Amino acid sequence: MKNPKNTSDALEKAMNAVFALCGFLAVAFVLMITAFLVISGVPAIGEIGITDFLFGRVWASTAAEPQYGILSFILTSVYGTAGAIVIGVPIGLMCAVYLAKMSDGKNAGIVRTAVDLLSGIPSVVYGLLGMIIIVPLVREAFNLPDGANLFSAIIVLAVMILPSVISVSETAIKAVPKEYEEASLALGATKTETVFRVVVPAAKSGILTAVVLGIGRAIGEAMAVMMVAGNVANMPRLFRSVRFLTTAVASEMSYSSGLQRQALFSIALVLFMFILIINLILNLVVKRGEKNE
């Protein structure tokens, strides 16, 4: 007769091995993607020249004398992501505070359902709604010849990052121990003061994680911004048609060849490095904040 304890221990070891394997697979996928982008993208940067590639102002990949400067793409992605974060994060944070601390059960359920629906909407639908609603509104509101520009893209991206910011921020706020809130209220603080001076600061690590997810969603979006930003390789201005790093790759990959194709892989490598650097910086900020606490 088998010993139940031995069977349980064997099952426990097997499950630990499965969990470890899944963890190593995640790391392996990241390493494979990194290696692929480096192998595919570095040769083009070497041939074009890193200065000309990163700081060149002209992208003319199909010209008789092609130029592969991606400074306009970099700045557009940075400005677009920053604008989306400036608009979307405060709205998302206020919504998360409402869901976690201010609303009753019925209203919270309605809002949470709407947030879940937002997270499930495909990117192309956001782009389509942006083309039909936001682009004409921007054109008429600012008396522009064309409403497909950086400002329209920022608005669409701000809406797209809301589900990530709201859900993660709400979870972080709910995870703050009740004792913090009760102690603040006992000292005479109002509920609003308690939320914004005690609960939200205590949840800042989770809120920063929400910001990281929002940045990743915004900087990595392609289809929606391609439909509302104009997709023209101009140096970025708020009401000018522009092209993002992601849309540069998506719009030309289907017909590219030779150095042009390699340059598109180089753009993907630059985008990957941006996301990696942003994650590293924010993780350092979070860890430093936890040590200070």
DRENBANU-484526 format. One record per residue (C-alpha): residue number from 1; residue in one letter; z, y, x. Coordinates in steps of 0.5 Angstrom, whole numbers, plus 2048, in hexadecimal, padded with zeros to 3 digits. Example, Ala and Ser with C-alpha at 12.3 -4.5 7.8 and 13.67 -1.06 7.14 Angstrom:
BEGIN
<resi: 1 | resn: A | zz: 810 | yy: 7F7 | xx: 819>
<resi: 2 | resn: S | zz: 80E | yy: 7FE | xx: 81B>
***
This chain:
BEGIN
<resi: 1 | resn: M | zz: 800 | yy: 800 | xx: 800>
<resi: 2 | resn: K | zz: 7FE | yy: 807 | xx: 803>
<resi: 3 | resn: N | zz: 803 | yy: 80C | xx: 804>
<resi: 4 | resn: P | zz: 802 | yy: 812 | xx: 800>
<resi: 5 | resn: K | zz: 805 | yy: 816 | xx: 805>
<resi: 6 | resn: N | zz: 800 | yy: 814 | xx: 80A>
<resi: 7 | resn: T | zz: 7FA | yy: 815 | xx: 805>
<resi: 8 | resn: S | zz: 7FD | yy: 81C | xx: 803>
<resi: 9 | resn: D | zz: 7FD | yy: 81E | xx: 80B>
<resi: 10 | resn: A | zz: 7F6 | yy: 81B | xx: 80C>
<resi: 11 | resn: L | zz: 7F3 | yy: 81F | xx: 806>
<resi: 12 | resn: E | zz: 7F7 | yy: 825 | xx: 809>
<resi: 13 | resn: K | zz: 7F4 | yy: 824 | xx: 80F>
<resi: 14 | resn: A | zz: 7ED | yy: 823 | xx: 80C>
<resi: 15 | resn: M | zz: 7ED | yy: 82A | xx: 808>
<resi: 16 | resn: N | zz: 7F0 | yy: 82E | xx: 80E>
<resi: 17 | resn: A | zz: 7E9 | yy: 82B | xx: 812>
<resi: 18 | resn: V | zz: 7E5 | yy: 82D | xx: 80C>
<resi: 19 | resn: F | zz: 7E8 | yy: 834 | xx: 80C>
<resi: 20 | resn: A | zz: 7E7 | yy: 835 | xx: 813>
<resi: 21 | resn: L | zz: 7E0 | yy: 833 | xx: 813>
<resi: 22 | resn: C | zz: 7DE | yy: 838 | xx: 80E>
<resi: 23 | resn: G | zz: 7E2 | yy: 83D | xx: 812>
<resi: 24 | resn: F | zz: 7DE | yy: 83B | xx: 818>
<resi: 25 | resn: L | zz: 7D7 | yy: 83B | xx: 814>
<resi: 26 | resn: A | zz: 7D8 | yy: 842 | xx: 812>
<resi: 27 | resn: V | zz: 7D9 | yy: 844 | xx: 819>
<resi: 28 | resn: A | zz: 7D3 | yy: 840 | xx: 81B>
<resi: 29 | resn: F | zz: 7CF | yy: 844 | xx: 816>
<resi: 30 | resn: V | zz: 7D1 | yy: 84A | xx: 818>
<resi: 31 | resn: L | zz: 7CF | yy: 848 | xx: 81F>
<resi: 32 | resn: M | zz: 7C9 | yy: 845 | xx: 81D>
<resi: 33 | resn: I | zz: 7C7 | yy: 84C | xx: 81A>
<resi: 34 | resn: T | zz: 7C9 | yy: 850 | xx: 820>
<resi: 35 | resn: A | zz: 7C5 | yy: 84C | xx: 825>
<resi: 36 | resn: F | zz: 7BF | yy: 84C | xx: 820>
<resi: 37 | resn: L | zz: 7BF | yy: 853 | xx: 820>
<resi: 38 | resn: V | zz: 7C0 | yy: 855 | xx: 827>
<resi: 39 | resn: I | zz: 7BB | yy: 850 | xx: 829>
<resi: 40 | resn: S | zz: 7B6 | yy: 853 | xx: 824>
<resi: 41 | resn: G | zz: 7B7 | yy: 85A | xx: 825>
<resi: 42 | resn: V | zz: 7B9 | yy: 85B | xx: 82C>
<resi: 43 | resn: P | zz: 7B2 | yy: 85A | xx: 82F>
<resi: 44 | resn: A | zz: 7AF | yy: 860 | xx: 82B>
<resi: 45 | resn: I | zz: 7B4 | yy: 865 | xx: 82C>
<resi: 46 | resn: G | zz: 7B3 | yy: 863 | xx: 834>
<resi: 47 | resn: E | zz: 7AC | yy: 864 | xx: 833>
<resi: 48 | resn: I | zz: 7AC | yy: 86B | xx: 82F>
<resi: 49 | resn: G | zz: 7B2 | yy: 86D | xx: 833>
<resi: 50 | resn: I | zz: 7B9 | yy: 86E | xx: 830>
<resi: 51 | resn: T | zz: 7B9 | yy: 876 | xx: 830>
<resi: 52 | resn: D | zz: 7B2 | yy: 876 | xx: 82D>
<resi: 53 | resn: F | zz: 7B4 | yy: 871 | xx: 828>
<resi: 54 | resn: L | zz: 7BB | yy: 873 | xx: 826>
<resi: 55 | resn: F | zz: 7BA | yy: 87B | xx: 826>
<resi: 56 | resn: G | zz: 7B2 | yy: 87B | xx: 825>
<resi: 57 | resn: R | zz: 7B1 | yy: 880 | xx: 81F>
<resi: 58 | resn: V | zz: 7AA | yy: 87D | xx: 81D>
<resi: 59 | resn: W | zz: 7A9 | yy: 876 | xx: 81A>
<resi: 60 | resn: A | zz: 7A1 | yy: 874 | xx: 819>
<resi: 61 | resn: S | zz: 7A1 | yy: 86D | xx: 81A>
<resi: 62 | resn: T | zz: 79A | yy: 86C | xx: 818>
<resi: 63 | resn: A | zz: 797 | yy: 872 | xx: 81B>
<resi: 64 | resn: A | zz: 791 | yy: 872 | xx: 821>
<resi: 65 | resn: E | zz: 797 | yy: 874 | xx: 826>
<resi: 66 | resn: P | zz: 79D | yy: 871 | xx: 822>
<resi: 67 | resn: Q | zz: 7A4 | yy: 874 | xx: 823>
<resi: 68 | resn: Y | zz: 7AA | yy: 870 | xx: 821>
<resi: 69 | resn: G | zz: 7B0 | yy: 875 | xx: 821>
<resi: 70 | resn: I | zz: 7B5 | yy: 874 | xx: 81C>
<resi: 71 | resn: L | zz: 7BA | yy: 87A | xx: 81C>
<resi: 72 | resn: S | zz: 7B8 | yy: 87C | xx: 815>
<resi: 73 | resn: F | zz: 7BA | yy: 875 | xx: 813>
<resi: 74 | resn: I | zz: 7C0 | yy: 875 | xx: 816>
<resi: 75 | resn: L | zz: 7C2 | yy: 87C | xx: 814>
<resi: 76 | resn: T | zz: 7C0 | yy: 87A | xx: 80D>
<resi: 77 | resn: S | zz: 7C4 | yy: 874 | xx: 80C>
<resi: 78 | resn: V | zz: 7CA | yy: 878 | xx: 80F>
<resi: 79 | resn: Y | zz: 7CA | yy: 87E | xx: 80B>
<resi: 80 | resn: G | zz: 7C8 | yy: 879 | xx: 805>
<resi: 81 | resn: T | zz: 7CE | yy: 875 | xx: 806>
<resi: 82 | resn: A | zz: 7D3 | yy: 87B | xx: 807>
<resi: 83 | resn: G | zz: 7D1 | yy: 87E | xx: 801>
<resi: 84 | resn: A | zz: 7D1 | yy: 878 | xx: 7FD>
<resi: 85 | resn: I | zz: 7D8 | yy: 877 | xx: 800>
<resi: 86 | resn: V | zz: 7DA | yy: 87E | xx: 7FE>
<resi: 87 | resn: I | zz: 7D8 | yy: 87D | xx: 7F7>
<resi: 88 | resn: G | zz: 7DA | yy: 876 | xx: 7F6>
<resi: 89 | resn: V | zz: 7E1 | yy: 875 | xx: 7F9>
<resi: 90 | resn: P | zz: 7E5 | yy: 87A | xx: 7F5>
<resi: 91 | resn: I | zz: 7E2 | yy: 878 | xx: 7EF>
<resi: 92 | resn: G | zz: 7E3 | yy: 871 | xx: 7F0>
<resi: 93 | resn: L | zz: 7EA | yy: 872 | xx: 7F3>
<resi: 94 | resn: M | zz: 7EC | yy: 876 | xx: 7ED>
<resi: 95 | resn: C | zz: 7E9 | yy: 870 | xx: 7E8>
<resi: 96 | resn: A | zz: 7ED | yy: 86B | xx: 7EC>
<resi: 97 | resn: V | zz: 7F3 | yy: 86F | xx: 7EB>
<resi: 98 | resn: Y | zz: 7F2 | yy: 870 | xx: 7E4>
<resi: 99 | resn: L | zz: 7F1 | yy: 868 | xx: 7E3>
<resi: 100 | resn: A | zz: 7F7 | yy: 867 | xx: 7E7>
<resi: 101 | resn: K | zz: 7FC | yy: 86C | xx: 7E5>
<resi: 102 | resn: M | zz: 7FA | yy: 870 | xx: 7E0>
<resi: 103 | resn: S | zz: 7F6 | yy: 86D | xx: 7DA>
<resi: 104 | resn: D | zz: 7F9 | yy: 868 | xx: 7D5>
<resi: 105 | resn: G | zz: 7F6 | yy: 861 | xx: 7D4>
<resi: 106 | resn: K | zz: 7F1 | yy: 862 | xx: 7CF>
<resi: 107 | resn: N | zz: 7ED | yy: 868 | xx: 7D3>
<resi: 108 | resn: A | zz: 7EE | yy: 865 | xx: 7D9>
<resi: 109 | resn: G | zz: 7EB | yy: 85F | xx: 7D7>
<resi: 110 | resn: I | zz: 7E5 | yy: 863 | xx: 7D4>
<resi: 111 | resn: V | zz: 7E4 | yy: 867 | xx: 7DB>
<resi: 112 | resn: R | zz: 7E5 | yy: 860 | xx: 7DF>
<resi: 113 | resn: T | zz: 7DF | yy: 85D | xx: 7DB>
<resi: 114 | resn: A | zz: 7DB | yy: 863 | xx: 7DC>
<resi: 115 | resn: V | zz: 7DC | yy: 863 | xx: 7E4>
<resi: 116 | resn: D | zz: 7DB | yy: 85B | xx: 7E4>
<resi: 117 | resn: L | zz: 7D4 | yy: 85C | xx: 7E1>
<resi: 118 | resn: L | zz: 7D3 | yy: 862 | xx: 7E6>
<resi: 119 | resn: S | zz: 7D4 | yy: 85D | xx: 7EB>
<resi: 120 | resn: G | zz: 7CF | yy: 858 | xx: 7E8>
<resi: 121 | resn: I | zz: 7C9 | yy: 85D | xx: 7E7>
<resi: 122 | resn: P | zz: 7C3 | yy: 85B | xx: 7EC>
<resi: 123 | resn: S | zz: 7C1 | yy: 860 | xx: 7F1>
<resi: 124 | resn: V | zz: 7BA | yy: 861 | xx: 7EE>
<resi: 125 | resn: V | zz: 7BD | yy: 863 | xx: 7E7>
<resi: 126 | resn: Y | zz: 7C1 | yy: 869 | xx: 7EB>
<resi: 127 | resn: G | zz: 7BB | yy: 86B | xx: 7EE>
<resi: 128 | resn: L | zz: 7B7 | yy: 86B | xx: 7E7>
<resi: 129 | resn: L | zz: 7BC | yy: 86F | xx: 7E4>
<resi: 130 | resn: G | zz: 7BD | yy: 873 | xx: 7E9>
<resi: 131 | resn: M | zz: 7B5 | yy: 874 | xx: 7E9>
<resi: 132 | resn: I | zz: 7B5 | yy: 875 | xx: 7E1>
<resi: 133 | resn: I | zz: 7BC | yy: 87A | xx: 7E1>
<resi: 134 | resn: I | zz: 7BE | yy: 87C | xx: 7E7>
<resi: 135 | resn: V | zz: 7B8 | yy: 87E | xx: 7EB>
<resi: 136 | resn: P | zz: 7B5 | yy: 883 | xx: 7E5>
<resi: 137 | resn: L | zz: 7BC | yy: 886 | xx: 7E4>
<resi: 138 | resn: V | zz: 7BC | yy: 888 | xx: 7EB>
<resi: 139 | resn: R | zz: 7B5 | yy: 88A | xx: 7EB>
<resi: 140 | resn: E | zz: 7B6 | yy: 88F | xx: 7E5>
<resi: 141 | resn: A | zz: 7BE | yy: 891 | xx: 7E7>
<resi: 142 | resn: F | zz: 7BB | yy: 894 | xx: 7ED>
<resi: 143 | resn: N | zz: 7B4 | yy: 896 | xx: 7EC>
<resi: 144 | resn: L | zz: 7B1 | yy: 891 | xx: 7F1>
<resi: 145 | resn: P | zz: 7AA | yy: 88E | xx: 7F1>
<resi: 146 | resn: D | zz: 7AD | yy: 887 | xx: 7F2>
<resi: 147 | resn: G | zz: 7B4 | yy: 884 | xx: 7F0>
<resi: 148 | resn: A | zz: 7B3 | yy: 87E | xx: 7F5>
<resi: 149 | resn: N | zz: 7B7 | yy: 881 | xx: 7FB>
<resi: 150 | resn: L | zz: 7BE | yy: 880 | xx: 7FF>
<resi: 151 | resn: F | zz: 7C2 | yy: 883 | xx: 7F9>
<resi: 152 | resn: S | zz: 7C0 | yy: 87E | xx: 7F4>
<resi: 153 | resn: A | zz: 7C1 | yy: 878 | xx: 7F9>
<resi: 154 | resn: I | zz: 7C8 | yy: 87A | xx: 7FA>
<resi: 155 | resn: I | zz: 7CA | yy: 87A | xx: 7F2>
<resi: 156 | resn: V | zz: 7C7 | yy: 873 | xx: 7F2>
<resi: 157 | resn: L | zz: 7CB | yy: 871 | xx: 7F8>
<resi: 158 | resn: A | zz: 7D1 | yy: 874 | xx: 7F5>
<resi: 159 | resn: V | zz: 7D0 | yy: 870 | xx: 7EF>
<resi: 160 | resn: M | zz: 7CF | yy: 86A | xx: 7F2>
<resi: 161 | resn: I | zz: 7D5 | yy: 86A | xx: 7F6>
<resi: 162 | resn: L | zz: 7DA | yy: 86B | xx: 7F1>
<resi: 163 | resn: P | zz: 7DB | yy: 864 | xx: 7EF>
<resi: 164 | resn: S | zz: 7DD | yy: 862 | xx: 7F6>
<resi: 165 | resn: V | zz: 7E2 | yy: 868 | xx: 7F7>
<resi: 166 | resn: I | zz: 7E5 | yy: 867 | xx: 7F0>
<resi: 167 | resn: S | zz: 7E6 | yy: 860 | xx: 7F0>
<resi: 168 | resn: V | zz: 7E9 | yy: 860 | xx: 7F7>
<resi: 169 | resn: S | zz: 7ED | yy: 866 | xx: 7F7>
<resi: 170 | resn: E | zz: 7F0 | yy: 864 | xx: 7F0>
<resi: 171 | resn: T | zz: 7F2 | yy: 85D | xx: 7F3>
<resi: 172 | resn: A | zz: 7F5 | yy: 861 | xx: 7F9>
<resi: 173 | resn: I | zz: 7F9 | yy: 866 | xx: 7F5>
<resi: 174 | resn: K | zz: 7FC | yy: 860 | xx: 7F0>
<resi: 175 | resn: A | zz: 7FE | yy: 85C | xx: 7F7>
<resi: 176 | resn: V | zz: 803 | yy: 862 | xx: 7F8>
<resi: 177 | resn: P | zz: 80A | yy: 85F | xx: 7F7>
<resi: 178 | resn: K | zz: 80D | yy: 862 | xx: 7F0>
<resi: 179 | resn: E | zz: 813 | yy: 864 | xx: 7F4>
<resi: 180 | resn: Y | zz: 80F | yy: 86A | xx: 7F7>
<resi: 181 | resn: E | zz: 80E | yy: 86D | xx: 7F1>
<resi: 182 | resn: E | zz: 814 | yy: 86C | xx: 7EE>
<resi: 183 | resn: A | zz: 818 | yy: 86F | xx: 7F4>
<resi: 184 | resn: S | zz: 813 | yy: 875 | xx: 7F3>
<resi: 185 | resn: L | zz: 815 | yy: 876 | xx: 7EC>
<resi: 186 | resn: A | zz: 81C | yy: 875 | xx: 7ED>
<resi: 187 | resn: L | zz: 81C | yy: 87B | xx: 7F1>
<resi: 188 | resn: G | zz: 819 | yy: 87F | xx: 7EC>
<resi: 189 | resn: A | zz: 812 | yy: 87F | xx: 7ED>
<resi: 190 | resn: T | zz: 80D | yy: 87F | xx: 7E8>
<resi: 191 | resn: K | zz: 808 | yy: 879 | xx: 7E7>
<resi: 192 | resn: T | zz: 802 | yy: 87D | xx: 7E9>
<resi: 193 | resn: E | zz: 806 | yy: 87F | xx: 7F0>
<resi: 194 | resn: T | zz: 808 | yy: 878 | xx: 7F1>
<resi: 195 | resn: V | zz: 801 | yy: 875 | xx: 7F0>
<resi: 196 | resn: F | zz: 7FE | yy: 87A | xx: 7F5>
<resi: 197 | resn: R | zz: 804 | yy: 87B | xx: 7FA>
<resi: 198 | resn: V | zz: 806 | yy: 874 | xx: 7FA>
<resi: 199 | resn: V | zz: 802 | yy: 86F | xx: 7F7>
<resi: 200 | resn: V | zz: 7FB | yy: 871 | xx: 7FA>
<resi: 201 | resn: P | zz: 7FE | yy: 872 | xx: 801>
<resi: 202 | resn: A | zz: 801 | yy: 86C | xx: 801>
<resi: 203 | resn: A | zz: 7FA | yy: 869 | xx: 7FF>
<resi: 204 | resn: K | zz: 7F6 | yy: 86C | xx: 804>
<resi: 205 | resn: S | zz: 7F4 | yy: 866 | xx: 808>
<resi: 206 | resn: G | zz: 7F1 | yy: 863 | xx: 802>
<resi: 207 | resn: I | zz: 7EE | yy: 86A | xx: 800>
<resi: 208 | resn: L | zz: 7EB | yy: 86A | xx: 807>
<resi: 209 | resn: T | zz: 7E8 | yy: 863 | xx: 806>
<resi: 210 | resn: A | zz: 7E5 | yy: 865 | xx: 7FF>
<resi: 211 | resn: V | zz: 7E2 | yy: 86B | xx: 803>
<resi: 212 | resn: V | zz: 7DF | yy: 866 | xx: 808>
<resi: 213 | resn: L | zz: 7DC | yy: 862 | xx: 803>
<resi: 214 | resn: G | zz: 7D9 | yy: 868 | xx: 800>
<resi: 215 | resn: I | zz: 7D6 | yy: 86B | xx: 806>
<resi: 216 | resn: G | zz: 7D3 | yy: 864 | xx: 807>
<resi: 217 | resn: R | zz: 7D0 | yy: 864 | xx: 800>
<resi: 218 | resn: A | zz: 7CD | yy: 86B | xx: 801>
<resi: 219 | resn: I | zz: 7CA | yy: 86A | xx: 808>
<resi: 220 | resn: G | zz: 7C7 | yy: 863 | xx: 807>
<resi: 221 | resn: E | zz: 7C4 | yy: 865 | xx: 800>
<resi: 222 | resn: A | zz: 7BC | yy: 865 | xx: 800>
<resi: 223 | resn: M | zz: 7B9 | yy: 864 | xx: 7F9>
<resi: 224 | resn: A | zz: 7BC | yy: 869 | xx: 7F5>
<resi: 225 | resn: V | zz: 7BC | yy: 86F | xx: 7FB>
<resi: 226 | resn: M | zz: 7B4 | yy: 86D | xx: 7FC>
<resi: 227 | resn: M | zz: 7B3 | yy: 86E | xx: 7F5>
<resi: 228 | resn: V | zz: 7B7 | yy: 875 | xx: 7F4>
<resi: 229 | resn: A | zz: 7B6 | yy: 878 | xx: 7FB>
<resi: 230 | resn: G | zz: 7AF | yy: 879 | xx: 7FC>
<resi: 231 | resn: N | zz: 7AE | yy: 874 | xx: 802>
<resi: 232 | resn: V | zz: 7AB | yy: 879 | xx: 806>
<resi: 233 | resn: A | zz: 7AD | yy: 87A | xx: 80E>
<resi: 234 | resn: N | zz: 7B0 | yy: 881 | xx: 80E>
<resi: 235 | resn: M | zz: 7B6 | yy: 884 | xx: 811>
<resi: 236 | resn: P | zz: 7BB | yy: 884 | xx: 80C>
<resi: 237 | resn: R | zz: 7BC | yy: 88A | xx: 808>
<resi: 238 | resn: L | zz: 7C0 | yy: 889 | xx: 801>
<resi: 239 | resn: F | zz: 7BA | yy: 88B | xx: 7FD>
<resi: 240 | resn: R | zz: 7B5 | yy: 888 | xx: 801>
<resi: 241 | resn: S | zz: 7B1 | yy: 881 | xx: 800>
<resi: 242 | resn: V | zz: 7B4 | yy: 87C | xx: 806>
<resi: 243 | resn: R | zz: 7B4 | yy: 875 | xx: 808>
<resi: 244 | resn: F | zz: 7BB | yy: 871 | xx: 80A>
<resi: 245 | resn: L | zz: 7BB | yy: 86C | xx: 80F>
<resi: 246 | resn: T | zz: 7BB | yy: 866 | xx: 80A>
<resi: 247 | resn: T | zz: 7B5 | yy: 869 | xx: 807>
<resi: 248 | resn: A | zz: 7B1 | yy: 86A | xx: 80D>
<resi: 249 | resn: V | zz: 7B2 | yy: 862 | xx: 80E>
<resi: 250 | resn: A | zz: 7B1 | yy: 860 | xx: 807>
<resi: 251 | resn: S | zz: 7AB | yy: 865 | xx: 806>
<resi: 252 | resn: E | zz: 7A7 | yy: 862 | xx: 80C>
<resi: 253 | resn: M | zz: 7A9 | yy: 85B | xx: 80E>
<resi: 254 | resn: S | zz: 7A4 | yy: 858 | xx: 809>
<resi: 255 | resn: Y | zz: 79E | yy: 85B | xx: 80D>
<resi: 256 | resn: S | zz: 7A1 | yy: 85C | xx: 814>
<resi: 257 | resn: S | zz: 79E | yy: 859 | xx: 81A>
<resi: 258 | resn: G | zz: 79F | yy: 859 | xx: 822>
<resi: 259 | resn: L | zz: 7A4 | yy: 85F | xx: 825>
<resi: 260 | resn: Q | zz: 7A4 | yy: 862 | xx: 81E>
<resi: 261 | resn: R | zz: 7A8 | yy: 85B | xx: 81B>
<resi: 262 | resn: Q | zz: 7AC | yy: 85B | xx: 821>
<resi: 263 | resn: A | zz: 7AE | yy: 862 | xx: 820>
<resi: 264 | resn: L | zz: 7B0 | yy: 860 | xx: 819>
<resi: 265 | resn: F | zz: 7B5 | yy: 85B | xx: 81C>
<resi: 266 | resn: S | zz: 7B7 | yy: 860 | xx: 820>
<resi: 267 | resn: I | zz: 7B9 | yy: 865 | xx: 81A>
<resi: 268 | resn: A | zz: 7BD | yy: 85F | xx: 817>
<resi: 269 | resn: L | zz: 7C1 | yy: 85E | xx: 81E>
<resi: 270 | resn: V | zz: 7C3 | yy: 865 | xx: 81E>
<resi: 271 | resn: L | zz: 7C5 | yy: 865 | xx: 816>
<resi: 272 | resn: F | zz: 7C9 | yy: 85F | xx: 818>
<resi: 273 | resn: M | zz: 7CC | yy: 862 | xx: 81E>
<resi: 274 | resn: F | zz: 7CE | yy: 868 | xx: 819>
<resi: 275 | resn: I | zz: 7D2 | yy: 864 | xx: 814>
<resi: 276 | resn: L | zz: 7D5 | yy: 860 | xx: 81A>
<resi: 277 | resn: I | zz: 7D8 | yy: 866 | xx: 81D>
<resi: 278 | resn: I | zz: 7DA | yy: 869 | xx: 816>
<resi: 279 | resn: N | zz: 7DE | yy: 863 | xx: 815>
<resi: 280 | resn: L | zz: 7E1 | yy: 863 | xx: 81C>
<resi: 281 | resn: I | zz: 7E3 | yy: 86A | xx: 81B>
<resi: 282 | resn: L | zz: 7E6 | yy: 869 | xx: 814>
<resi: 283 | resn: N | zz: 7EA | yy: 863 | xx: 816>
<resi: 284 | resn: L | zz: 7ED | yy: 867 | xx: 81C>
<resi: 285 | resn: V | zz: 7EF | yy: 86C | xx: 818>
<resi: 286 | resn: V | zz: 7F2 | yy: 867 | xx: 813>
<resi: 287 | resn: K | zz: 7F6 | yy: 864 | xx: 818>
<resi: 288 | resn: R | zz: 7F8 | yy: 86A | xx: 81B>
<resi: 289 | resn: G | zz: 7FB | yy: 86C | xx: 814>
<resi: 290 | resn: E | zz: 7FF | yy: 866 | xx: 813>
<resi: 291 | resn: K | zz: 802 | yy: 866 | xx: 81A>
<resi: 292 | resn: N | zz: 804 | yy: 86E | xx: 819>
<resi: 293 | resn: E | zz: 807 | yy: 86B | xx: 812>
***
